[in-house]
C-alpha cells in the first residue's frame, strides 16, 4: 500500500469568469491576466469592481493601519501623494485608450475635435487593456512609464 505525500495546492483565481478575456489572449499570457487581475483587486479596496478615488483612499487607509502610521506621518502623506499621482496617470491612460475607440469610423473633423470625455474610474477590462498596451515590447521595468516604475518603491 502506498500513500501520496505530495502537497495539496489550491489556487485562488482573481479573474472574473463573467468577463471575456479572448481579446487579451494575444496580448497577455494567462499568468499576466491573473497577476494584473490580482493587482486590480488590491487597488479596488472598496470592492465595487472599479478603481476610483474612494478605492485609492481606502487602500491608503489600509496600508496606514497596517504600518501603524498616524494620519500626519510623513510616510503616509507621501504614500497618499504617490497614490494620487498614480491614479491621475491611470485615468489619463484609460482616457487615451477610450479616446481612440472607433477612431477609424470618425471623420477628420470628429477625430481632431477637442475631447470633453471625463474618466473618473477604471474598470477591470480597461485596467487589463492598459497593461496589455504597456507590456507590449517591454523587457523590464525600465521600459515602462515613470509612473509605473515608481509603484514598487
TASULKA-V724478 format. One record per residue. N is the residue number from 1. RES is the residue in three letters. OMEGA is omega as a letter, one per 20 degrees, with the letter a starting at -180 (999 if undefined). Layout:
BEGIN
n->N res->RES omega->OMEGA
n->N res->RES omega->OMEGA
END
This chain:
BEGIN
n->1 res->UNK omega->a
n->2 res->UNK omega->r
n->3 res->UNK omega->r
n->4 res->UNK omega->a
n->5 res->UNK omega->r
n->6 res->UNK omega->a
n->7 res->UNK omega->r
n->8 res->UNK omega->a
n->9 res->UNK omega->r
n->10 res->UNK omega->a
n->11 res->UNK omega->r
n->12 res->UNK omega->r
n->13 res->UNK omega->a
n->14 res->UNK omega->r
n->15 res->UNK omega->a
n->16 res->UNK omega->a
n->17 res->UNK omega->a
n->18 res->UNK omega->a
n->19 res->UNK omega->r
n->20 res->UNK omega->a
n->21 res->UNK omega->a
n->22 res->UNK omega->r
n->23 res->UNK omega->r
n->24 res->UNK omega->a
n->25 res->UNK omega->r
n->26 res->UNK omega->a
n->27 res->UNK omega->a
n->28 res->UNK omega->r
n->29 res->UNK omega->r
n->30 res->UNK omega->r
n->31 res->UNK omega->r
n->32 res->UNK omega->r
n->33 res->UNK omega->r
n->34 res->UNK omega->a
n->35 res->UNK omega->r
n->36 res->UNK omega->r
n->37 res->UNK omega->r
n->38 res->UNK omega->r
n->39 res->UNK omega->r
n->40 res->UNK omega->r
n->41 res->UNK omega->r
n->42 res->UNK omega->a
n->43 res->UNK omega->r
n->44 res->UNK omega->a
n->45 res->UNK omega->a
n->46 res->UNK omega->r
n->47 res->UNK omega->a
n->48 res->UNK omega->r
n->49 res->UNK omega->r
n->50 res->UNK omega->r
n->51 res->UNK omega->r
n->52 res->UNK omega->a
n->53 res->UNK omega->r
n->54 res->UNK omega->r
n->55 res->UNK omega->a
n->56 res->UNK omega->r
n->57 res->UNK omega->r
n->58 res->UNK omega->r
n->59 res->UNK omega->r
n->60 res->UNK omega->r
n->61 res->UNK omega->r
n->62 res->UNK omega->a
n->63 res->UNK omega->r
n->64 res->UNK omega->a
n->65 res->UNK omega->a
n->66 res->UNK omega->a
n->67 res->UNK omega->a
n->68 res->UNK omega->r
n->69 res->UNK omega->r
n->70 res->UNK omega->a
n->71 res->UNK omega->r
n->72 res->UNK omega->a
n->73 res->UNK omega->a
n->74 res->UNK omega->r
n->75 res->UNK omega->r
n->76 res->UNK omega->r
n->77 res->UNK omega->r
n->78 res->UNK omega->r
n->79 res->UNK omega->r
n->80 res->UNK omega->r
n->81 res->UNK omega->r
n->82 res->UNK omega->r
n->83 res->UNK omega->r
n->84 res->UNK omega->r
n->85 res->UNK omega->r
n->86 res->UNK omega->a
n->87 res->UNK omega->r
n->88 res->UNK omega->r
n->89 res->UNK omega->r
n->90 res->UNK omega->r
n->91 res->UNK omega->r
n->92 res->UNK omega->a
n->93 res->UNK omega->a
n->94 res->UNK omega->r
n->95 res->UNK omega->r
n->96 res->UNK omega->a
n->97 res->UNK omega->r
n->98 res->UNK omega->a
n->99 res->UNK omega->r
n->100 res->UNK omega->r
n->101 res->UNK omega->r
n->102 res->UNK omega->a
n->103 res->UNK omega->a
n->104 res->UNK omega->a
n->105 res->UNK omega->a
n->106 res->UNK omega->r
n->107 res->UNK omega->r
n->108 res->UNK omega->a
n->109 res->UNK omega->r
n->110 res->UNK omega->a
n->111 res->UNK omega->a
n->112 res->UNK omega->r
n->113 res->UNK omega->r
n->114 res->UNK omega->a
n->115 res->UNK omega->r
n->116 res->UNK omega->a
n->117 res->UNK omega->r
n->118 res->UNK omega->r
n->119 res->UNK omega->a
n->120 res->UNK omega->r
n->121 res->UNK omega->a
n->122 res->UNK omega->r
n->123 res->UNK omega->r
n->124 res->UNK omega->a
n->125 res->UNK omega->r
n->126 res->UNK omega->r
n->127 res->UNK omega->a
n->128 res->UNK omega->r
n->129 res->UNK omega->r
n->130 res->UNK omega->a
n->131 res->UNK omega->r
n->132 res->UNK omega->r
n->133 res->UNK omega->a
n->134 res->UNK omega->a
n->135 res->UNK omega->a
n->136 res->UNK omega->r
n->137 res->UNK omega->a
n->138 res->UNK omega->r
n->139 res->UNK omega->a
n->140 res->UNK omega->a
n->141 res->UNK omega->a
n->142 res->UNK omega->r
n->143 res->UNK omega->r
n->144 res->UNK omega->r
n->145 res->UNK omega->a
n->146 res->UNK omega->a
n->147 res->UNK omega->r
n->148 res->UNK omega->a
n->149 res->UNK omega->a
n->150 res->UNK omega->a
n->151 res->UNK omega->a
n->152 res->UNK omega->a
n->153 res->UNK omega->999
END
